[in-house]
Amino acid sequence: MKTTVEISDSLAEEVKAYTAREGVTFRSLVERGLIEVLRAGHAPAPLTLRDASVGGRGLQAAFRDAGWDRIRDAAYTGRGS
């Protein structure tokens, strides 16, 4: 199938340099990209963070009712900021 694809001039220059450097055709590059997108599915894999919590009893008494600004200022006191 033949089709026309419009891309930005800057992307076209990058593609031209890439195809010359890698020795591939524009067609093969487009096909590889489309196959990769189709195989990846519709939704990205969900992000899972490891549990990095630490034991403890929460904030120190002096900061239990403090706002974030006060807590941040205390954390950076003496650290050059």
N, CA, C and O atoms as a Maestro MAE file, in Angstrom:
{
 s_m_m2io_version
 :::
 2.0.0
}

f_m_ct {
 s_m_title
 :::
 protein
 m_atom[324] {
  # First column is atom index #
  i_m_mmod_type
  r_m_x_coord
  r_m_y_coord
  r_m_z_coord
  i_m_residue_number
  s_m_chain_name
  s_m_pdb_residue_name
  s_m_pdb_atom_name
  i_m_atomic_number
  :::
  1 25 0.842 -1.171 0.000 1 A "MET " " N  " 7
  2 3 0.000 0.000 0.000 1 A "MET " " CA " 6
  3 2 0.890 1.237 0.000 1 A "MET " " C  " 6
  4 15 1.894 1.295 0.710 1 A "MET " " O  " 8
  5 25 0.520 2.192 -0.779 2 A "LYS " " N  " 7
  6 3 1.242 3.457 -0.790 2 A "LYS " " CA " 6
  7 2 0.386 4.489 -0.081 2 A "LYS " " C  " 6
  8 15 -0.838 4.510 -0.216 2 A "LYS " " O  " 8
  9 25 1.049 5.333 0.667 3 A "THR " " N  " 7
  10 3 0.346 6.407 1.371 3 A "THR " " CA " 6
  11 2 1.286 7.588 1.516 3 A "THR " " C  " 6
  12 15 2.496 7.463 1.325 3 A "THR " " O  " 8
  13 25 0.719 8.730 1.855 4 A "THR " " N  " 7
  14 3 1.509 9.933 2.075 4 A "THR " " CA " 6
  15 2 1.470 10.274 3.558 4 A "THR " " C  " 6
  16 15 0.413 10.262 4.190 4 A "THR " " O  " 8
  17 25 2.626 10.573 4.090 5 A "VAL " " N  " 7
  18 3 2.721 10.950 5.499 5 A "VAL " " CA " 6
  19 2 3.390 12.308 5.563 5 A "VAL " " C  " 6
  20 15 4.466 12.506 4.998 5 A "VAL " " O  " 8
  21 25 2.759 13.236 6.248 6 A "GLU " " N  " 7
  22 3 3.357 14.552 6.431 6 A "GLU " " CA " 6
  23 2 3.998 14.615 7.808 6 A "GLU " " C  " 6
  24 15 3.346 14.359 8.820 6 A "GLU " " O  " 8
  25 25 5.289 14.962 7.836 7 A "ILE " " N  " 7
  26 3 6.010 15.121 9.091 7 A "ILE " " CA " 6
  27 2 6.734 16.458 9.055 7 A "ILE " " C  " 6
  28 15 6.938 17.041 7.990 7 A "ILE " " O  " 8
  29 25 7.115 16.930 10.219 8 A "SER " " N  " 7
  30 3 7.805 18.217 10.298 8 A "SER " " CA " 6
  31 2 9.166 18.139 9.615 8 A "SER " " C  " 6
  32 15 9.764 17.070 9.494 8 A "SER " " O  " 8
  33 25 9.633 19.292 9.176 9 A "ASP " " N  " 7
  34 3 10.942 19.348 8.514 9 A "ASP " " CA " 6
  35 2 12.056 18.869 9.436 9 A "ASP " " C  " 6
  36 15 12.964 18.158 9.005 9 A "ASP " " O  " 8
  37 25 11.984 19.264 10.718 10 A "SER " " N  " 7
  38 3 13.049 18.871 11.647 10 A "SER " " CA " 6
  39 2 13.068 17.363 11.862 10 A "SER " " C  " 6
  40 15 14.138 16.760 11.945 10 A "SER " " O  " 8
  41 25 11.884 16.749 11.954 11 A "LEU " " N  " 7
  42 3 11.832 15.293 12.103 11 A "LEU " " CA " 6
  43 2 12.323 14.614 10.834 11 A "LEU " " C  " 6
  44 15 13.019 13.601 10.903 11 A "LEU " " O  " 8
  45 25 11.968 15.158 9.682 12 A "ALA " " N  " 7
  46 3 12.417 14.584 8.409 12 A "ALA " " CA " 6
  47 2 13.949 14.595 8.320 12 A "ALA " " C  " 6
  48 15 14.551 13.641 7.827 12 A "ALA " " O  " 8
  49 25 14.568 15.665 8.793 13 A "GLU " " N  " 7
  50 3 16.041 15.735 8.784 13 A "GLU " " CA " 6
  51 2 16.644 14.685 9.705 13 A "GLU " " C  " 6
  52 15 17.636 14.043 9.360 13 A "GLU " " O  " 8
  53 25 16.045 14.512 10.873 14 A "GLU " " N  " 7
  54 3 16.536 13.488 11.802 14 A "GLU " " CA " 6
  55 2 16.406 12.100 11.197 14 A "GLU " " C  " 6
  56 15 17.313 11.275 11.300 14 A "GLU " " O  " 8
  57 25 15.257 11.855 10.562 15 A "VAL " " N  " 7
  58 3 15.013 10.553 9.936 15 A "VAL " " CA " 6
  59 2 16.022 10.313 8.813 15 A "VAL " " C  " 6
  60 15 16.569 9.217 8.688 15 A "VAL " " O  " 8
  61 25 16.261 11.317 8.018 16 A "LYS " " N  " 7
  62 3 17.206 11.183 6.908 16 A "LYS " " CA " 6
  63 2 18.598 10.827 7.429 16 A "LYS " " C  " 6
  64 15 19.267 9.951 6.881 16 A "LYS " " O  " 8
  65 25 19.025 11.508 8.483 17 A "ALA " " N  " 7
  66 3 20.339 11.219 9.070 17 A "ALA " " CA " 6
  67 2 20.374 9.815 9.662 17 A "ALA " " C  " 6
  68 15 21.359 9.093 9.509 17 A "ALA " " O  " 8
  69 25 19.293 9.434 10.341 18 A "TYR " " N  " 7
  70 3 19.230 8.103 10.965 18 A "TYR " " CA " 6
  71 2 19.289 7.004 9.918 18 A "TYR " " C  " 6
  72 15 20.049 6.046 10.060 18 A "TYR " " O  " 8
  73 25 18.482 7.140 8.858 19 A "THR " " N  " 7
  74 3 18.452 6.083 7.839 19 A "THR " " CA " 6
  75 2 19.802 5.951 7.138 19 A "THR " " C  " 6
  76 15 20.228 4.843 6.812 19 A "THR " " O  " 8
  77 25 20.467 7.067 6.909 20 A "ALA " " N  " 7
  78 3 21.792 7.014 6.281 20 A "ALA " " CA " 6
  79 2 22.807 6.355 7.214 20 A "ALA " " C  " 6
  80 15 23.608 5.521 6.791 20 A "ALA " " O  " 8
  81 25 22.758 6.739 8.474 21 A "ARG " " N  " 7
  82 3 23.708 6.218 9.457 21 A "ARG " " CA " 6
  83 2 23.489 4.725 9.711 21 A "ARG " " C  " 6
  84 15 24.452 3.969 9.834 21 A "ARG " " O  " 8
  85 25 22.228 4.301 9.789 22 A "GLU " " N  " 7
  86 3 21.914 2.914 10.132 22 A "GLU " " CA " 6
  87 2 21.776 2.015 8.902 22 A "GLU " " C  " 6
  88 15 21.699 0.793 9.027 22 A "GLU " " O  " 8
  89 25 21.744 2.619 7.726 23 A "GLY " " N  " 7
  90 3 21.627 1.812 6.511 23 A "GLY " " CA " 6
  91 2 20.265 1.166 6.346 23 A "GLY " " C  " 6
  92 15 20.167 0.053 5.828 23 A "GLY " " O  " 8
  93 25 19.220 1.840 6.774 24 A "VAL " " N  " 7
  94 3 17.859 1.323 6.637 24 A "VAL " " CA " 6
  95 2 17.055 2.282 5.761 24 A "VAL " " C  " 6
  96 15 17.445 3.430 5.548 24 A "VAL " " O  " 8
  97 25 15.943 1.792 5.268 25 A "THR " " N  " 7
  98 3 15.091 2.645 4.448 25 A "THR " " CA " 6
  99 2 14.051 3.332 5.314 25 A "THR " " C  " 6
  100 15 13.754 2.902 6.428 25 A "THR " " O  " 8
  101 25 13.506 4.413 4.769 26 A "PHE " " N  " 7
  102 3 12.429 5.118 5.465 26 A "PHE " " CA " 6
  103 2 11.242 4.180 5.646 26 A "PHE " " C  " 6
  104 15 10.606 4.172 6.701 26 A "PHE " " O  " 8
  105 25 10.950 3.404 4.633 27 A "ARG " " N  " 7
  106 3 9.826 2.468 4.706 27 A "ARG " " CA " 6
  107 2 10.006 1.478 5.859 27 A "ARG " " C  " 6
  108 15 9.081 1.260 6.641 27 A "ARG " " O  " 8
  109 25 11.189 0.882 5.962 28 A "SER " " N  " 7
  110 3 11.412 -0.107 7.029 28 A "SER " " CA " 6
  111 2 11.336 0.551 8.404 28 A "SER " " C  " 6
  112 15 10.864 -0.058 9.365 28 A "SER " " O  " 8
  113 25 11.797 1.778 8.492 29 A "LEU " " N  " 7
  114 3 11.735 2.496 9.765 29 A "LEU " " CA " 6
  115 2 10.285 2.760 10.168 29 A "LEU " " C  " 6
  116 15 9.919 2.567 11.328 29 A "LEU " " O  " 8
  117 25 9.475 3.193 9.234 30 A "VAL " " N  " 7
  118 3 8.054 3.440 9.515 30 A "VAL " " CA " 6
  119 2 7.364 2.137 9.893 30 A "VAL " " C  " 6
  120 15 6.589 2.101 10.848 30 A "VAL " " O  " 8
  121 25 7.636 1.072 9.155 31 A "GLU " " N  " 7
  122 3 7.012 -0.215 9.462 31 A "GLU " " CA " 6
  123 2 7.402 -0.710 10.855 31 A "GLU " " C  " 6
  124 15 6.547 -1.181 11.606 31 A "GLU " " O  " 8
  125 25 8.677 -0.607 11.202 32 A "ARG " " N  " 7
  126 3 9.128 -1.025 12.537 32 A "ARG " " CA " 6
  127 2 8.435 -0.219 13.617 32 A "ARG " " C  " 6
  128 15 8.003 -0.762 14.634 32 A "ARG " " O  " 8
  129 25 8.331 1.091 13.387 33 A "GLY " " N  " 7
  130 3 7.671 1.939 14.372 33 A "GLY " " CA " 6
  131 2 6.205 1.594 14.546 33 A "GLY " " C  " 6
  132 15 5.711 1.535 15.671 33 A "GLY " " O  " 8
  133 25 5.510 1.366 13.452 34 A "LEU " " N  " 7
  134 3 4.098 1.014 13.537 34 A "LEU " " CA " 6
  135 2 3.897 -0.331 14.212 34 A "LEU " " C  " 6
  136 15 2.989 -0.488 15.030 34 A "LEU " " O  " 8
  137 25 4.739 -1.306 13.876 35 A "ILE " " N  " 7
  138 3 4.640 -2.620 14.516 35 A "ILE " " CA " 6
  139 2 4.866 -2.504 16.016 35 A "ILE " " C  " 6
  140 15 4.147 -3.116 16.805 35 A "ILE " " O  " 8
  141 25 5.859 -1.724 16.409 36 A "GLU " " N  " 7
  142 3 6.154 -1.555 17.838 36 A "GLU " " CA " 6
  143 2 4.969 -0.930 18.579 36 A "GLU " " C  " 6
  144 15 4.616 -1.373 19.672 36 A "GLU " " O  " 8
  145 25 4.368 0.080 17.994 37 A "VAL " " N  " 7
  146 3 3.221 0.732 18.627 37 A "VAL " " CA " 6
  147 2 2.053 -0.245 18.744 37 A "VAL " " C  " 6
  148 15 1.407 -0.314 19.789 37 A "VAL " " O  " 8
  149 25 1.781 -0.995 17.685 38 A "LEU " " N  " 7
  150 3 0.660 -1.932 17.708 38 A "LEU " " CA " 6
  151 2 0.878 -3.072 18.692 38 A "LEU " " C  " 6
  152 15 -0.069 -3.522 19.335 38 A "LEU " " O  " 8
  153 25 2.091 -3.534 18.815 39 A "ARG " " N  " 7
  154 3 2.382 -4.622 19.755 39 A "ARG " " CA " 6
  155 2 2.373 -4.160 21.205 39 A "ARG " " C  " 6
  156 15 2.134 -4.952 22.117 39 A "ARG " " O  " 8
  157 25 2.632 -2.890 21.410 40 A "ALA " " N  " 7
  158 3 2.691 -2.358 22.773 40 A "ALA " " CA " 6
  159 2 1.308 -2.321 23.412 40 A "ALA " " C  " 6
  160 15 1.200 -2.253 24.637 40 A "ALA " " O  " 8
  161 25 0.270 -2.363 22.622 41 A "GLY " " N  " 7
  162 3 -1.078 -2.327 23.176 41 A "GLY " " CA " 6
  163 2 -1.551 -0.899 23.346 41 A "GLY " " C  " 6
  164 15 -0.881 0.057 22.955 41 A "GLY " " O  " 8
  165 25 -2.708 -0.787 23.933 42 A "HIS " " N  " 7
  166 3 -3.346 0.522 24.059 42 A "HIS " " CA " 6
  167 2 -2.924 1.293 25.296 42 A "HIS " " C  " 6
  168 15 -2.825 2.519 25.259 42 A "HIS " " O  " 8
  169 25 -2.680 0.601 26.374 43 A "ALA " " N  " 7
  170 3 -2.342 1.296 27.619 43 A "ALA " " CA " 6
  171 2 -0.944 0.871 28.074 43 A "ALA " " C  " 6
  172 15 -0.583 -0.302 27.976 43 A "ALA " " O  " 8
  173 25 -0.171 1.821 28.564 44 A "PRO " " N  " 7
  174 3 1.144 1.450 29.083 44 A "PRO " " CA " 6
  175 2 0.996 0.616 30.362 44 A "PRO " " C  " 6
  176 15 -0.027 0.671 31.045 44 A "PRO " " O  " 8
  177 25 2.018 -0.135 30.658 45 A "ALA " " N  " 7
  178 3 2.002 -0.938 31.882 45 A "ALA " " CA " 6
  179 2 1.883 -0.014 33.087 45 A "ALA " " C  " 6
  180 15 2.501 1.050 33.114 45 A "ALA " " O  " 8
  181 25 1.103 -0.405 34.072 46 A "PRO " " N  " 7
  182 3 0.960 0.463 35.243 46 A "PRO " " CA " 6
  183 2 2.286 0.611 35.987 46 A "PRO " " C  " 6
  184 15 3.079 -0.327 36.073 46 A "PRO " " O  " 8
  185 25 2.501 1.791 36.512 47 A "LEU " " N  " 7
  186 3 3.713 2.079 37.260 47 A "LEU " " CA " 6
  187 2 3.564 1.537 38.675 47 A "LEU " " C  " 6
  188 15 2.594 1.853 39.365 47 A "LEU " " O  " 8
  189 25 4.503 0.738 39.101 48 A "THR " " N  " 7
  190 3 4.480 0.176 40.442 48 A "THR " " CA " 6
  191 2 5.724 0.637 41.181 48 A "THR " " C  " 6
  192 15 6.846 0.379 40.744 48 A "THR " " O  " 8
  193 25 5.525 1.310 42.285 49 A "LEU " " N  " 7
  194 3 6.643 1.772 43.106 49 A "LEU " " CA " 6
  195 2 6.874 0.798 44.243 49 A "LEU " " C  " 6
  196 15 5.930 0.247 44.809 49 A "LEU " " O  " 8
  197 25 8.125 0.596 44.567 50 A "ARG " " N  " 7
  198 3 8.425 -0.269 45.705 50 A "ARG " " CA " 6
  199 2 8.068 0.469 46.989 50 A "ARG " " C  " 6
  200 15 8.061 1.699 47.017 50 A "ARG " " O  " 8
  201 25 7.777 -0.259 48.029 51 A "ASP " " N  " 7
  202 3 7.446 0.344 49.312 51 A "ASP " " CA " 6
  203 2 8.732 0.860 49.943 51 A "ASP " " C  " 6
  204 15 9.590 0.069 50.335 51 A "ASP " " O  " 8
  205 25 8.873 2.174 50.043 52 A "ALA " " N  " 7
  206 3 10.073 2.786 50.605 52 A "ALA " " CA " 6
  207 2 9.774 3.446 51.944 52 A "ALA " " C  " 6
  208 15 10.535 4.294 52.411 52 A "ALA " " O  " 8
  209 25 8.669 3.055 52.557 53 A "SER " " N  " 7
  210 3 8.322 3.659 53.835 53 A "SER " " CA " 6
  211 2 9.249 3.146 54.935 53 A "SER " " C  " 6
  212 15 9.861 2.085 54.810 53 A "SER " " O  " 8
  213 25 9.335 3.906 55.991 54 A "VAL " " N  " 7
  214 3 10.178 3.537 57.123 54 A "VAL " " CA " 6
  215 2 9.316 3.464 58.368 54 A "VAL " " C  " 6
  216 15 8.245 4.065 58.442 54 A "VAL " " O  " 8
  217 25 9.796 2.732 59.323 55 A "GLY " " N  " 7
  218 3 9.058 2.631 60.575 55 A "GLY " " CA " 6
  219 2 9.111 3.945 61.336 55 A "GLY " " C  " 6
  220 15 9.981 4.775 61.070 55 A "GLY " " O  " 8
  221 25 8.235 4.142 62.239 56 A "GLY " " N  " 7
  222 3 8.222 5.359 63.034 56 A "GLY " " CA " 6
  223 2 6.818 5.680 63.507 56 A "GLY " " C  " 6
  224 15 5.872 4.933 63.256 56 A "GLY " " O  " 8
  225 25 6.700 6.805 64.195 57 A "ARG " " N  " 7
  226 3 5.400 7.185 64.757 57 A "ARG " " CA " 6
  227 2 4.899 8.496 64.162 57 A "ARG " " C  " 6
  228 15 4.153 9.224 64.816 57 A "ARG " " O  " 8
  229 25 5.291 8.799 62.960 58 A "GLY " " N  " 7
  230 3 4.821 10.029 62.329 58 A "GLY " " CA " 6
  231 2 5.732 11.201 62.638 58 A "GLY " " C  " 6
  232 15 6.906 11.035 62.971 58 A "GLY " " O  " 8
  233 25 5.165 12.385 62.521 59 A "LEU " " N  " 7
  234 3 5.945 13.603 62.740 59 A "LEU " " CA " 6
  235 2 6.260 13.812 64.210 59 A "LEU " " C  " 6
  236 15 5.537 13.353 65.095 59 A "LEU " " O  " 8
  237 25 7.362 14.518 64.447 60 A "GLN " " N  " 7
  238 3 7.688 14.910 65.815 60 A "GLN " " CA " 6
  239 2 6.594 15.844 66.322 60 A "GLN " " C  " 6
  240 15 5.921 16.507 65.532 60 A "GLN " " O  " 8
  241 25 6.421 15.895 67.625 61 A "ALA " " N  " 7
  242 3 5.350 16.692 68.222 61 A "ALA " " CA " 6
  243 2 5.380 18.144 67.749 61 A "ALA " " C  " 6
  244 15 4.323 18.745 67.554 61 A "ALA " " O  " 8
  245 25 6.559 18.715 67.563 62 A "ALA " " N  " 7
  246 3 6.675 20.117 67.160 62 A "ALA " " CA " 6
  247 2 6.132 20.363 65.746 62 A "ALA " " C  " 6
  248 15 5.845 21.505 65.386 62 A "ALA " " O  " 8
  249 25 5.992 19.320 64.961 63 A "PHE " " N  " 7
  250 3 5.558 19.485 63.567 63 A "PHE " " CA " 6
  251 2 4.201 18.851 63.263 63 A "PHE " " C  " 6
  252 15 3.762 18.894 62.114 63 A "PHE " " O  " 8
  253 25 3.533 18.274 64.233 64 A "ARG " " N  " 7
  254 3 2.272 17.570 63.966 64 A "ARG " " CA " 6
  255 2 1.194 18.466 63.378 64 A "ARG " " C  " 6
  256 15 0.415 18.020 62.536 64 A "ARG " " O  " 8
  257 25 1.135 19.710 63.803 65 A "ASP " " N  " 7
  258 3 0.119 20.629 63.280 65 A "ASP " " CA " 6
  259 2 0.722 21.667 62.334 65 A "ASP " " C  " 6
  260 15 0.051 22.628 61.959 65 A "ASP " " O  " 8
  261 25 1.968 21.479 61.952 66 A "ALA " " N  " 7
  262 3 2.660 22.458 61.102 66 A "ALA " " CA " 6
  263 2 2.275 22.253 59.638 66 A "ALA " " C  " 6
  264 15 1.955 21.143 59.214 66 A "ALA " " O  " 8
  265 25 2.311 23.342 58.882 67 A "GLY " " N  " 7
  266 3 2.081 23.261 57.446 67 A "GLY " " CA " 6
  267 2 3.351 22.832 56.732 67 A "GLY " " C  " 6
  268 15 4.432 22.791 57.320 67 A "GLY " " O  " 8
  269 25 3.198 22.512 55.446 68 A "TRP " " N  " 7
  270 3 4.322 22.041 54.664 68 A "TRP " " CA " 6
  271 2 5.446 23.066 54.613 68 A "TRP " " C  " 6
  272 15 6.616 22.685 54.651 68 A "TRP " " O  " 8
  273 25 5.129 24.355 54.529 69 A "ASP " " N  " 7
  274 3 6.166 25.386 54.463 69 A "ASP " " CA " 6
  275 2 7.085 25.323 55.682 69 A "ASP " " C  " 6
  276 15 8.305 25.424 55.548 69 A "ASP " " O  " 8
  277 25 6.509 25.159 56.850 70 A "ARG " " N  " 7
  278 3 7.320 25.096 58.084 70 A "ARG " " CA " 6
  279 2 8.167 23.826 58.117 70 A "ARG " " C  " 6
  280 15 9.335 23.863 58.504 70 A "ARG " " O  " 8
  281 25 7.579 22.710 57.712 71 A "ILE " " N  " 7
  282 3 8.321 21.446 57.711 71 A "ILE " " CA " 6
  283 2 9.478 21.512 56.711 71 A "ILE " " C  " 6
  284 15 10.591 21.085 57.019 71 A "ILE " " O  " 8
  285 25 9.215 22.048 55.513 72 A "ARG " " N  " 7
  286 3 10.256 22.173 54.496 72 A "ARG " " CA " 6
  287 2 11.373 23.088 54.964 72 A "ARG " " C  " 6
  288 15 12.550 22.766 54.800 72 A "ARG " " O  " 8
  289 25 11.012 24.234 55.550 73 A "ASP " " N  " 7
  290 3 12.027 25.161 56.047 73 A "ASP " " CA " 6
  291 2 12.916 24.514 57.092 73 A "ASP " " C  " 6
  292 15 14.130 24.717 57.100 73 A "ASP " " O  " 8
  293 25 12.304 23.731 57.978 74 A "ALA " " N  " 7
  294 3 13.085 23.052 59.019 74 A "ALA " " CA " 6
  295 2 14.006 22.004 58.409 74 A "ALA " " C  " 6
  296 15 15.133 21.823 58.870 74 A "ALA " " O  " 8
  297 25 13.536 21.318 57.383 75 A "ALA " " N  " 7
  298 3 14.342 20.272 56.754 75 A "ALA " " CA " 6
  299 2 15.571 20.864 56.058 75 A "ALA " " C  " 6
  300 15 16.618 20.220 55.991 75 A "ALA " " O  " 8
  301 25 15.444 22.082 55.543 76 A "TYR " " N  " 7
  302 3 16.544 22.697 54.803 76 A "TYR " " CA " 6
  303 2 17.370 23.665 55.636 76 A "TYR " " C  " 6
  304 15 18.332 24.229 55.115 76 A "TYR " " O  " 8
  305 25 17.050 23.880 56.873 77 A "THR " " N  " 7
  306 3 17.813 24.782 57.727 77 A "THR " " CA " 6
  307 2 19.265 24.313 57.809 77 A "THR " " C  " 6
  308 15 19.539 23.158 58.135 77 A "THR " " O  " 8
  309 25 20.178 25.213 57.512 78 A "GLY " " N  " 7
  310 3 21.602 24.893 57.588 78 A "GLY " " CA " 6
  311 2 22.136 24.143 56.371 78 A "GLY " " C  " 6
  312 15 23.271 23.666 56.398 78 A "GLY " " O  " 8
  313 25 21.362 24.029 55.326 79 A "ARG " " N  " 7
  314 3 21.797 23.271 54.141 79 A "ARG " " CA " 6
  315 2 22.034 24.187 52.947 79 A "ARG " " C  " 6
  316 15 22.002 23.728 51.806 79 A "ARG " " O  " 8
  317 25 22.271 25.462 53.188 80 A "GLY " " N  " 7
  318 3 22.642 26.369 52.111 80 A "GLY " " CA " 6
  319 2 21.482 27.010 51.389 80 A "GLY " " C  " 6
  320 15 21.704 27.751 50.432 80 A "GLY " " O  " 8
  321 25 20.267 26.761 51.800 81 A "SER " " N  " 7
  322 3 19.113 27.381 51.117 81 A "SER " " CA " 6
  323 2 18.448 28.382 52.011 81 A "SER " " C  " 6
  324 15 17.463 29.005 51.615 81 A "SER " " O  " 8
  :::
 }
 m_bond[323] {
  # First column is bond index #
  i_m_from
  i_m_to
  i_m_order
  :::
  1 1 2 1
  2 2 3 1
  3 3 4 2
  4 3 5 1
  5 5 6 1
  6 6 7 1
  7 7 8 2
  8 7 9 1
  9 9 10 1
  10 10 11 1
  11 11 12 2
  12 11 13 1
  13 13 14 1
  14 14 15 1
  15 15 16 2
  16 15 17 1
  17 17 18 1
  18 18 19 1
  19 19 20 2
  20 19 21 1
  21 21 22 1
  22 22 23 1
  23 23 24 2
  24 23 25 1
  25 25 26 1
  26 26 27 1
  27 27 28 2
  28 27 29 1
  29 29 30 1
  30 30 31 1
  31 31 32 2
  32 31 33 1
  33 33 34 1
  34 34 35 1
  35 35 36 2
  36 35 37 1
  37 37 38 1
  38 38 39 1
  39 39 40 2
  40 39 41 1
  41 41 42 1
  42 42 43 1
  43 43 44 2
  44 43 45 1
  45 45 46 1
  46 46 47 1
  47 47 48 2
  48 47 49 1
  49 49 50 1
  50 50 51 1
  51 51 52 2
  52 51 53 1
  53 53 54 1
  54 54 55 1
  55 55 56 2
  56 55 57 1
  57 57 58 1
  58 58 59 1
  59 59 60 2
  60 59 61 1
  61 61 62 1
  62 62 63 1
  63 63 64 2
  64 63 65 1
  65 65 66 1
  66 66 67 1
  67 67 68 2
  68 67 69 1
  69 69 70 1
  70 70 71 1
  71 71 72 2
  72 71 73 1
  73 73 74 1
  74 74 75 1
  75 75 76 2
  76 75 77 1
  77 77 78 1
  78 78 79 1
  79 79 80 2
  80 79 81 1
  81 81 82 1
  82 82 83 1
  83 83 84 2
  84 83 85 1
  85 85 86 1
  86 86 87 1
  87 87 88 2
  88 87 89 1
  89 89 90 1
  90 90 91 1
  91 91 92 2
  92 91 93 1
  93 93 94 1
  94 94 95 1
  95 95 96 2
  96 95 97 1
  97 97 98 1
  98 98 99 1
  99 99 100 2
  100 99 101 1
  101 101 102 1
  102 102 103 1
  103 103 104 2
  104 103 105 1
  105 105 106 1
  106 106 107 1
  107 107 108 2
  108 107 109 1
  109 109 110 1
  110 110 111 1
  111 111 112 2
  112 111 113 1
  113 113 114 1
  114 114 115 1
  115 115 116 2
  116 115 117 1
  117 117 118 1
  118 118 119 1
  119 119 120 2
  120 119 121 1
  121 121 122 1
  122 122 123 1
  123 123 124 2
  124 123 125 1
  125 125 126 1
  126 126 127 1
  127 127 128 2
  128 127 129 1
  129 129 130 1
  130 130 131 1
  131 131 132 2
  132 131 133 1
  133 133 134 1
  134 134 135 1
  135 135 136 2
  136 135 137 1
  137 137 138 1
  138 138 139 1
  139 139 140 2
  140 139 141 1
  141 141 142 1
  142 142 143 1
  143 143 144 2
  144 143 145 1
  145 145 146 1
  146 146 147 1
  147 147 148 2
  148 147 149 1
  149 149 150 1
  150 150 151 1
  151 151 152 2
  152 151 153 1
  153 153 154 1
  154 154 155 1
  155 155 156 2
  156 155 157 1
  157 157 158 1
  158 158 159 1
  159 159 160 2
  160 159 161 1
  161 161 162 1
  162 162 163 1
  163 163 164 2
  164 163 165 1
  165 165 166 1
  166 166 167 1
  167 167 168 2
  168 167 169 1
  169 169 170 1
  170 170 171 1
  171 171 172 2
  172 171 173 1
  173 173 174 1
  174 174 175 1
  175 175 176 2
  176 175 177 1
  177 177 178 1
  178 178 179 1
  179 179 180 2
  180 179 181 1
  181 181 182 1
  182 182 183 1
  183 183 184 2
  184 183 185 1
  185 185 186 1
  186 186 187 1
  187 187 188 2
  188 187 189 1
  189 189 190 1
  190 190 191 1
  191 191 192 2
  192 191 193 1
  193 193 194 1
  194 194 195 1
  195 195 196 2
  196 195 197 1
  197 197 198 1
  198 198 199 1
  199 199 200 2
  200 199 201 1
  201 201 202 1
  202 202 203 1
  203 203 204 2
  204 203 205 1
  205 205 206 1
  206 206 207 1
  207 207 208 2
  208 207 209 1
  209 209 210 1
  210 210 211 1
  211 211 212 2
  212 211 213 1
  213 213 214 1
  214 214 215 1
  215 215 216 2
  216 215 217 1
  217 217 218 1
  218 218 219 1
  219 219 220 2
  220 219 221 1
  221 221 222 1
  222 222 223 1
  223 223 224 2
  224 223 225 1
  225 225 226 1
  226 226 227 1
  227 227 228 2
  228 227 229 1
  229 229 230 1
  230 230 231 1
  231 231 232 2
  232 231 233 1
  233 233 234 1
  234 234 235 1
  235 235 236 2
  236 235 237 1
  237 237 238 1
  238 238 239 1
  239 239 240 2
  240 239 241 1
  241 241 242 1
  242 242 243 1
  243 243 244 2
  244 243 245 1
  245 245 246 1
  246 246 247 1
  247 247 248 2
  248 247 249 1
  249 249 250 1
  250 250 251 1
  251 251 252 2
  252 251 253 1
  253 253 254 1
  254 254 255 1
  255 255 256 2
  256 255 257 1
  257 257 258 1
  258 258 259 1
  259 259 260 2
  260 259 261 1
  261 261 262 1
  262 262 263 1
  263 263 264 2
  264 263 265 1
  265 265 266 1
  266 266 267 1
  267 267 268 2
  268 267 269 1
  269 269 270 1
  270 270 271 1
  271 271 272 2
  272 271 273 1
  273 273 274 1
  274 274 275 1
  275 275 276 2
  276 275 277 1
  277 277 278 1
  278 278 279 1
  279 279 280 2
  280 279 281 1
  281 281 282 1
  282 282 283 1
  283 283 284 2
  284 283 285 1
  285 285 286 1
  286 286 287 1
  287 287 288 2
  288 287 289 1
  289 289 290 1
  290 290 291 1
  291 291 292 2
  292 291 293 1
  293 293 294 1
  294 294 295 1
  295 295 296 2
  296 295 297 1
  297 297 298 1
  298 298 299 1
  299 299 300 2
  300 299 301 1
  301 301 302 1
  302 302 303 1
  303 303 304 2
  304 303 305 1
  305 305 306 1
  306 306 307 1
  307 307 308 2
  308 307 309 1
  309 309 310 1
  310 310 311 1
  311 311 312 2
  312 311 313 1
  313 313 314 1
  314 314 315 1
  315 315 316 2
  316 315 317 1
  317 317 318 1
  318 318 319 1
  319 319 320 2
  320 319 321 1
  321 321 322 1
  322 322 323 1
  323 323 324 2
  :::
 }
}
